[in-house]
Every structure is written in structure tokens, then in C-alpha cells.
Amino acid sequence: MTDSELGRVLLTHRGVQWIIGTKEDPYALLLRAADDDPHLLGELIRERGPLYRSSAEAWVTGRHEVAVQALGDPRLSVRHPDADASAADDGEGEQREPMPWEVPALREILPFDEMFLTAGRADCERVRELLEPLLGAKALERWRPVVERDQRQALADAGAQFDLRVDVADRFAAEVVRELLGVPEEDRDRFAALCRGAAPALDAMLCSPHLRTAHELITSVEGMRSLLTDLIARRRQTPGDDLVSALLAATHEDEVRSVCMLLALVGPELSSTLFCGSVAALLENPGVWRSLCDDPAGAPAVVEETLRHAPPVRLVALYAVEDLELAGTAVPAGGQVVVAVEAAGRDPEAHTEPSVFDPARKRDGEPLVFSAGLPVSLLAPLVRLQAECALRVLAAEAPGVRRTGPVLRRLRSGVTGAVLELPLAR
């Protein structure tokens, strides 16, 4: 696809999302990711009913009960049922030229497949079994000292005044994954740059990015694929004590590359966003922050509350692989069902005082954002470990930290609501 073709498709998607937003459709407004209050839009989504038909051509829910049903339904998958068919297939196996007015979906023009972000439920389950002995919560405990060391180093290098996202979170999150994969020290800067370039990937799955952002995403995926291909080749010849070597001993090379792409290009973004979201919430609730400083062992509870209150993935798009009924509504095969995860996490039918950030609240089950069957759920143990360690270190090393400016969010970040800047001083 040429620059002009890619730009035309992205601009068309953006224009459609903007126009639909003028109809006061709350989901369309979330996609537009402009100046609207996302929490208010979540309330409006819940008010539309258990499952409402958005003008953005999706069935949308912000109800916790329906969200649990949708995320656990094997008939709904992040992988579109036509994903493996040619875009120019007429449905009967015949190839044809696409019509000039046909606009490909974002999933068809951006490299989400290479990042394992559009993997189906069966593939996710297979990879989960593969990763459990290597990246499960118990297996990662041996990495805790390394994770805390990297966070301390990033925080020490940041100085007295720093931006939490750029100077600490992004650097720390990428460095942990680099060491885990066994990427050589001489490739540290390149690896970190590729992680930064791919950061908007989750948002781009639903919110059309700028052409410049799309270019950087595509380039970063290509660069990481090349870096990992070289690393895999070296580890085949000379195995080491790293994740790539362990994966090569357990499965085939293509799957190793796919899993490592997910870890390298999505893992740091999730960890950094979760950590920054936790800190932003803590500094808005000084009593909770003081409690964490007094007892850093409370970090896991803070992380779990952030996963409910401000999850690093706030919208999950699923596709019906067959005709089905959800919340009394018929959804045809190929239909899109969007779970507004943050809105569901703030559903008053499921949580008392849902807008209050309360790490002490009782929680049952896995957070919606890490529901089984979602590719991002494969990263849950690592993301949790990184966020918990980062909070412990911050509370211990900088208990007097304070904000020196507003929290800025990334443009067009309707999916992640990612913090772009969080200026702090100790």
C-alpha cells in the first residue's frame, strides 16, 4: 500500500468515526477520543442497555455481567472469522478486484497479526500452556530482583524532576523485557526505540491513527521482526539462559517469533500504562498513597484496583464466529461486539462506589482486561510483576513525590487511555 493509499484509508476511517460521533453515540465518541470525558461516556453506554447497537456498526456493552459473558463466550473472538480469507475473495473462492469505494478494515492494513494481537482463542490457549512454566506468576518470581533493580536504576537516573512515563516507565518496562528475551546489550537502544514506535498498536486496532503514527508502527514491527529473527538464529546455534532459548526448546520457530513479538511490542506498553495509571490514581488519593508508602506490600492490591478502575485496555472488540444471542440480542456471524472494559469495571451493579479508587475493596476472579482468550491475557503475570515492583520501588525511594503539571493522555488513545506525560518531582 502506497503512502497515499494508506493515508486515504486512515483518513476515511477517522472521518467516519468523527461524523458518527456527532450523533451523540457514546461508543462513537470514545472512538473519536477527543475532549469527551471517557467515564461519562461509559455511564452513557451502560444507560443504553445491556447490549446496544452503535451507529459505529457494533454491539456495545458497558454492563459487567454482559461483559463477563461476552469475554468468556467461545463463539466470540478477537480474530475476525474472515481474517484468513483473501481481501479480494468474493466468498466463493474466486479472486476479484476490490471496488474503488471499498475501504479495508484497520486490521487488514496494520500488522496486528505479526504482534499476535489478533490470535484466536485456540491459539491463545495453546500459547498459554506453553508460557505457563516460563512466564507464569511462579516462574517469574526469580526475575523479581532483576525487575526491582531495573526500576531503581531508571528512577535514580531520572533525577529530582522527571516525567514518569518517558524517563522511568517506558525505559524500565522495555529493559525488563529485553533482558527476559536475552536481547544483547548492544541492541538496548534499538530495542527500546522499537518498543516506543509500536506503543500505539492497541489504540490503532479501533481508533484510526495519524499516517505518521501508522508508519512508525509498521516500521517498528518490521524492525523488531528482523531483530528477533537474528536473535532466534543465534540461539539455535548457541542456547542461553533466556526466554527465546527456552521457547525454541519447546516449540517451532514461527511460534517463538510470534510470542516474542507480543512480549516485545505489547508487553512494555501494557506495563508502562498500568504503572502510570496506578501512580496517577494514587496521587489523586493522597491517603491511599501514604498507605502504600507505609506498607509497600500493598502494591499488588493497588495494581488490581487499577486494572478495574483504569485498565490499560479499555475497549475490547470481539467478532462472532457464528450466529449467536447475547443479552437477549441476536448477533450474526461476523458481527462485532465491543466490551467497554473500563465502563463495565465501574458498573454500580457489580461494585459499590465504583468511581472510588479503593485497593482494599473485595474482588472476585480475574480482571476483565485479562480474561482468558484475549492475547493480552498472556502477558498478565509479567505486566503485574512489573507494575507491582515499580510501585514498591517508587514508594520506598520517593515517598514525597508530587505532580508538577497535568497528566496528559496520548492522542487517539480510546483503547488504552495511555498517559503521555506525568511530570513529577521528589
N, C-alpha and C positions, 0 to 999 in steps of 0.2 A: 504494500500500500504506500503510495507516494505521500509526501507531506501535505499536499493539497487535499488528497482524498481523506487522509486521517483527520486533518483539521475540519473538513466538511462534516464528517461523521460526528466528531466530538461536539462541534458547534450545533449540529442538528439536535443531538441528544440534550444538550444544555438548553437550547431554545424551547424544546418541548417541555422539559421539566419546569422552566421558568413560567411558561404560559399556563401550564396546568396549575401551578401554584397560585395564580390569580383567581382561581375558583374557590379559594379558601379550603382546599383539601389538605388536612394536616399532614398526611404522609407525603404528598407532593411538596409541601413546604419544607419538610425535613430533607427531602432530596435536593431541594434548591439550596439548602444550607446557607441562608443569607443571615439576616439580623433577627430572625424569629427566635423566641425562647423555646428550646427543644423540650423542656419539661412541660410547658404549657401545651405544646403540640402533642406530647404524649398523653396528657389528660384528654385532649380533644379526640385523639384516636380511640381511647377507651370509651368515651361517650358515644362514639359512632356505633357501638355494639360489639358483640363477641368477635365478629369477623365481618368487616365491611369492604365493599368493592370500591377501591380508589379509582379516581379518574386516571391515575398513572398505570392502569391496567394490571392491578394486583389486588389480591385479597389481603387485608392487613388486620393484624390483631395487636392490641396492647394489653389484653387480659391475661393474667398469669396462668390461669387454668387452661386456656386455649393454647397459650404459648407452649406449655409443657406437652400438651397433646401433639401439637404440630412438630415440635423438635424431636419427639420420640416416635413419630409415625414413620414406619419403613417405606410407606408409599410417597413420602416427601423427601427430596434430596437436594443438596446444593448443586448437584450435577443435572443440567437440563437433559431431558430424555433424547433430544436431537443432537446432543453435543458431539457424538461420534459420527454423525452423518455429514456429508459434504454440504456446505452452504449453498451450493448450486444444484442440489439434488431435488428433483420435483416430487419426491415421496414415493416414486415407483422405481427408483434406481437409475433413472435417466438424468444425465447431466444437462444443464441449461445455463444460459447467461442470466445473471440476476438483472431485474428490471432497474432502470435508472432511479426510480423513486424508492427503491428498497434500501433501507438503512440497516446495516448489520448491528447486532447487539454488542454491547461493550465486551461481553465475554468472548466474542468472535474476533475482536481486533486487538485485544490486550492479552499479554502472556500469563493469564492466571493458571492455565493448565500446567505450565512448567514450574509453577510455585506450589503445586499440589492443592491449590485453593478451591478447585472445582472437582475434587475427588468424590466419588460416590460413597455411600455408606459401607458397602462391602470392602472397598479399598481401604477406607479409614479403619475398619475393624481389623483387617489383616495387618496393617501397619501398627495399630495399637498393640497387638500381641507381639509384634517384632520389637517394638520400642520399650515395652514394659521392663524387661530386665536391664535395659541400658539407660533409659530416661524416665523411668518411673520414680515416684517420690522416694522410695527406699534407695534405689540405685544412685540418685543424685545427692544423697547425704554426704558422700565422700567429697563432693565438689563444694560443699558449703564453705570451708575455709578459703578456697580459691575465690569464690564469689564475693565473700566479705572483704578479702584482701583487695580485689579489683575495685570495689566500691570505695574503700578507704583511700586508695590511690587517686581515683578520679576526684573525690571530694577534696583531698589535700591539694591537688594540682589546680583546683578551681579558684582558690584564693578566698579573700574575705567577702567579696561581692561577685556573684556569679549568676548565670542563668541555669536553672536546674535541668532543663531539657537538653540544651546544647552542650553545656560544659560538663555535666555529670551523667544524666540518664542515658543519653544516646551513646556516649563513649563507653560507659560501663556495660551496657547491655550488649553492644557489639563485641566488646573484648571478651566477655564470658563465652559467647557462642564461638568466637574464633578459637579460643583455647580448647573448648569442648570438641570441636571438629578436628583440631590439630592443624589448622592453617598456619604455615610458618610465620615467624616473627617479621620477616622482611616483607610480608604481604599485609601487615597490620593496617596501614593507612589505606591501601586499596580496598581491603575487605570492609573497613568502616565506611568508606565513601560509597561503596555499592549498597551497603545496608541503608544509608541515608537516601540514596536515589530511589530505592524501592519502597520507602516508607509510605507513600500514598496509595499503595496497591489495594488495601482493604477498602478504602473510600472509593477508589475508582471502579470497584465492582458494581456500584449502584449510582454514584454521582460522577457525571462526566467531568474529567479533569481538563485543565488547560493543555494545549498542544505541547508546550514546553515540558510540563509535568509528565505527560504521556511518553514523550521522547526519553526523558531521563529514566522513567520506569523501564521502558523497553531496553535501553542501553544497559541499565544495571542488571537486568535479568540475563542479558547476553554475556555481560562481563562475569557475573557470578557463575554462570554455567561453565564458562571457559576455565575459571579459577578452580572450580570443583572437579572438572574433568581431569585437569592436570594433577590435582591432589589425589584423586582416586587412582590414577595410573601409577603414581609414585607409591601409594600404599599397597597396591597389588604386588609391587616388586619388593617393598620393604615395609611390612606392617609395623605399626607403632601402638602406643597405649592411648588411643584416641577413638572417638566415635566412628569415624569413617572406617578405620581398620576393623572395628567390631562389627559394623554393618556388612562389610564385604565378606566377612566370615559367615554371615547368616543369610544373605540374600543376593540377588543378582545386581549387576552394576547400575542398570537403569533405575531400579527402585532406590538404590543408595543415593543416586543423584537427586531424585525427586524429593526424598525425605530431607536431604541436606539443604536443598533449595528452600523448602518450607522453614527449616530451622534458621537458615541464614538470613532470609529476606523477610520473614514474617515474625519470627521469634523476637528479635530485638525491638521491633515496633510495638508488639504487644506488651513486652516487659516495660519498656520506657513509658508508654502511655499509661499503663496501670500504676506505675510508681509515681509519675507526675500527678495523676488523678488522685491518688491517695494523699499526697502531700498537699495538694490544693484544698482537698476536703478537710484535712487536719488543721491547716492554718485558718480555715474559716470557722473552726470549732476549737478554740484555744484550750478548753478544758480537756478535750479528748487528746490533744497534742501533749499537754502536760502529763496526762496519764501514761501515754506511751513513753515519754522521756523518763518517767519514774520507774516504769516496768517495760523495757523493750521486748519482753516475752509476749506482749500483746500485739506484736506486728502481724501474726497470721490472722487474727480477728479483724484488724484494720483492712487487710487485703481482701478478706471475704466480704466485708461490708462494702468496699469499693466495687467489687465485682457485681454487687446488687445495685448500689446507689449510682455508680458512674462507670459501667463496664467498658472495657477497651473496644468492644464490638457492640454497637447499639442497635444495629439493624441486620437481620439475617434473612436472606432471600432463599426460599426453597421452591422446588418445582415438583408438581405432581407427576409421578411416573405412570400413573393410571388414573382413571376416573375415581373420585372419592368424595366422601362427605365429611366436612369438618365444622363443628359447632352448628350443625343443622343446615349448613350451606353446601351446595353441590359445587365441586371444583373439578373441571375437566382435566384430562391428561394434558400436560404441558403448561397448565395454568400456574401462575406464580403466587405463592403465599409468602408474605413478608411478616416476620415476627419482630415487633418493636421491643427488643430485649430490655432496654432501659425503662420504657414505659411499663412493661409487664413487671419489672422488678420493683416498681413504685406503685403497683396496684394495691389500693387500700383493702381490697377483698382478701389479699394474701399477706399483707404486712401492716402492723399497727404503726401509725405515724410514719408512713413510707418516705416522706421527704426529709426526715431527720436522719442524719448520719450517726449511727449508733452501733459501734463494733460489738457491744455487749448483747445485741439482740439475738434471739434464738433463730437458727436457720436449719432447715431440713434439706438434705440432698445436695446435689451438685448445682452450682450457679447455672442459670440458663445459658450464659455465654459459652460454657464448656460442656454443653450437652453432648452425649455420645453421638457419633455420626457426623459431627462437624469437623472439618480438617483442623481448625484452630484448637480443638479439644486435645489433639495430640501433643500440643505444646504446654498444656496446663501445668504439669509438675514443674517444668523449667521456669515458666513465667511466674508462678507462685514463689518459687525459691528465690528468684532474682528480686522480686518486689519485696518479699519479707526481709531479705538480707539488707537491701538498700535502706529500708525503713529503720531497721535496727541500728545500722551504722550512722545514719543521719541523726537519729535521736540521741545516740551516745556521743557523737563527735560535735554536733551543732545544735544543742538543745535550745539555744537562744535565737535560732534562725527566724527571720521575718521577711515578709514580702516588701519589695521596694518599688513595685509597679504592678499594673494589672496583669491578670492571666489572659494571654492571647491564645486563640484557637486557630488551628490550621484552616486555610480557606477550603471550601468544598469538602468538609470533613463530616458529612452527615452520618457516616457509618461509625467512625471512631470518636468523633468529638475531640480529636487529639490536641493536647496542649502544644502550642508552638513556642511560646515564651513564658517562663515563670521566673522573673528576676528576684533574687534573694540576697540577703546579707546576714552575716552572723554577728 
